[in-house]
Amino acid sequence: MFNLFKKKQSSGVFIPDGNDFKEVADKIEDASLNGISIHLGYHPDQLHFYYGQFNMEFDIHQVAFEFLTDNVAFVLTKKTVDKVDKKKLQYFLKDFKTSEEFDSVTIRDTLQSGVENKSLKKDFLTKVLGLEKDESDGGVLFSDRIGMYLYFSNGYLTDFQSADGLNEWTKYLRELNETLFNSYVKVAQKYWGDNRKMVENEINIQGQSLASTPHALKNEFVDRHRVEFGTINFFMLLVCHYNQDINEDTFKLINHERYKQLDSDGDVIKKYRYNDFILSFSDSGQLIEIVK
């Protein structure tokens, strides 16, 4: 029997409309988050999806923000919702912080996807980053907000580069533990002085190595690789315990002025002490063995 009292279902998709939201009433062929994004004129790379403390019983399920902003692109709700309750939306977003949602790794990954997918247009990034518009569809823009140089061709992002010389993992370390990051800077500056390029290179190597280390700071071997100012030589940890490739030149670079050359076996084998480890290299600079 037809139920006269059955509540009419909505599309469950609402977009900003002035100070309120309006339902997207036209048919959406693909109701996935990516499909909705495309239907509304976005590429999924241009949006960031926030799930809150996901609860299927709550009226609001997800909120899509424009990349790097708190600009709402659309709100996804239960089908029984016919109007977005602003108090419920505020509650759903109570823990949302752009600084946490858009950390350096997320920014780097999204930009990389944008390059690969040819999905981040110059005018879009100019808008969300608050950059000055120009008429060119190419060229280079600098964003002080994310510390990046952005390269464009034919209206699309084609490449990007950190302005401070730090890779994404080193930036992430700085965000997670600024004290530890500053300690790595102190160590590098102690041995490289004012050579900014080499200071950045050493910090980047350690940041990348930390990201590659199983269990990171809780790795079982960290105590054997503790060095100055409370830092850990993660690159050498990977070398000594996880078969990270290394040659003599790289060893001398990453341990600049922090190793001791031992008596060698003629001109064939060169030996160096690092912490409690002895590394032997051939005359061609290839690693022969590590004595632990």
N, C-alpha and C positions, 0 to 999 in steps of 0.2 A: 504494500500500500504506500502511496506517495506521502512523504512526511512534509506537511506544510510548514512545520516548525524547524526543519533542518537548516542550520546556519549556512549561508552562502560562503564558499571558500574564496579566499583571495589568491593572488599569484604568489604571495609571500615575499615579493620583492618591492622595495620602496626606495625612491630616489629623492634627494633634496629638492625642495620646492619653496624657495624663499626661506622663511624661518620654520618651515614644517617639512613634511614628507608626503609624497603622493605615490600611490600604487602604480607599478608598471602593469598596465592592463592588457597590452598587446601580447600575443602568444610568443613565448620563448621556447624555441625548438629544443635547445640543450639547457636543461635546468641545473647543470653543474655550476660551480663558482666560475670556472673558466668560460663556460658557455654564456652565463649571464653577463660576464665582463665584456665578451665580444659583442653580444647583443646590444649592450649599452655604448658601444663605440670604443672600448678600451682593449688593449692587448693585456693579457693576464700579468705580464711583466711590469705593467704600469701600476698595478694595485698590490696592496698588502692586506691579507685577510686576517682579521682578529677574531679569535674564538672565545675569548674570555674564559670563564669557568664553565665549559660547555655543558649545557643541561637541556635535553630535548623537551622537557616540560616547560621551560621558560619561554616566554613569547618571542624573545630575540635569540637567534641562533648564531649569526655571524654579522660582522660589519666589515665592509671593504673600504679601505682608505687609499687615497692616491699616494703613490710611493713618496716617502720622505716627508709626509705631511699628516695633519690631523683632519684633512678634508675628506668628508664622507662621500664615497662614490655611490654606495647603495647599502641598504640594510636588508638582511635576510631573516624572515620571521616564520613562525608557524603559519600554516595555511588558514587557520581560524582568525588570524589577526587582520583587521581591516583598516587599522590606523596605528601608527607608531606612537606609543606612549613615551613622551620625553623623559619622564621620571624613570621609567624602566630602562630606557636607553642610557641614561646617565648612570644608573646602577650597573648596567652591563659593562660600561666603559670605565668604571671607577679605578681600575688598576692599569688602564692604558697609559703608557708614557712613550712619546715618540723616541726619546733618547734610548730607551730599552728595546723597543721594537726594531729600530733602525740602527743596530750596532754596526761596527766597521765590516764584519764578516757578511752580514745581510746586505749591506750596501754594495760591497764588492761582488757578491754572488749575483745580485740583481743586475748590476751594470754589465757583468760578464754575459748573463743571459740576454740582456738587451743587445749587446754586440752580436752575439751568435744568432739571435732570432731576428735581428734588424727590427726591433720593436720599440725602441726608445727614440722618439723624435726630438729634434732640437727644440721645437716650440714647447713641447711637454716638459722637458727638463728645465728649460728656461723659466717656465711658470712655477713648477714645484720648488725650485731652488731660489726663486726670487732674483734671477739674474736679469741684467739689462738686455732688452731685445735688440736684435739687429736684423737687417734684411737678408743677410747671407745665409745660405743653407749649408755652408761648410765652416771650416776654421776651427779655432780652439777657444774654449771658454774656461775660466777658472772659477771654481766655487770655493770660497773661503769656508763656507759652512761644513762641507765634507772634506775639504783639503785635497781636492782633486782637480787635475787638468782633464777636460773632456774634449775629445776630438770628434769632429763631425764631417760627414761627406754626404752630399745629396739629401740633406735634411735629417740624417740618422746618426746616432752615436756609433762610431767605428772603433774607438779605443779610449782608454783612460789611464791616468798615471797619478800616483800619489805625489803630492807636492812636497811632502816632508821626507821623502825617501824611504818611508817605512812600509813594509808589506802588510797585508791584511791581518796576518796572525800576530805580528808585533803590535799593531794597533789594538788588536783584541786583548792582548796581554796588558797593554797600558790601561784599557778600560776596566779590565777585571781586577788588576792589582797594580795600581800606580806606584806603590812603594817598591815592589819587586822590579818593575820596569825601570824606575829611576836608579836602582842598584845596578842593573845591567849597563845603563848609560855610564855610571861612575866607573865601572870596571873597564869598559871600552875606552873611555877618555883617559884613564890612568895609563894605558899602554899605547894609545894612538894619538894622544894629545889633541891638537886642534885640527887633525885630519878628519874633517866631518864625513867625507865619503867612506873612510874605513871604519869610523865609529858606527855609522848607519849600517854598513855591511855586516859588521859583527853582531849588532843587535838583531838584524833581520835573520841571520843564520840561527841565532838562538831562539828567536820567536817561532820560526818555521820548524825547528827541531823539537821545541816544546809541543807544538801541535801534532807532531808525528810520534811522540813518545807514548807508549801504552800507559794509561792511567796518569799521565802527566806528572804533577807534583807528588802524587802518591806512588809513583813507580818504585819497585823494590830496590833499585840500584841508585837512587838519588844520593844517598849518603856517601857513596864512593866517588861522587863527582861534584861535591860541594866545593866551591872556591871562595873568592873574596866577596865581602859585603852581603853574604847570605845568598849568593846566586848559585846556580847549578849549571855546569857545562853540559847542556842537553845534547849538543852535537857529538861530543866525545862519549856520552852515555850510549848514544845510538851506535857509534863506531865500535865500542868495546863489548856491547851486549846484543846488538841487533843487526850486525853485518852492514852497517852504513858504509858506503864506499868512501875511501879516503886515500890520498897519495901524500907524498912527503911535502909538497908545496902547500897543499891544503892544511895539513897538520901544523905547519909552521905559521900559516896565516891565522887560523882560528885560535892557536895558542901563542900568539905573538908575544915574545919575551916572557913566556910562562912555562917554558920547558927546559930541560937540561939535556944537552947532547952527551951521550956516554961514549966510552971507548968503543970504536968500531972494530969489526973483524976484517982487517985489511981495508981495501977500497971497495969491497963488494957489498957489505951490509952496514947500514948506518942505524944506530940505536938511539932512541930518545926516551927520557922519563917524563911521564905526565901523571901527576898524583902518584898512585901506587902501581901504575901500569908502565910497562916497557914495550915500546913499539919498534919493530925492526922493518927497515925499508931497503929495497934493492938499490943498486947503483943507478937504476933508471927511475927510482922514486916510487916503485910499487910496494904496497904493504905486503910483508912476508908473514909476520906473526905478531900477536899481542900476548904478552905474558902478564897474567893478572895476579 
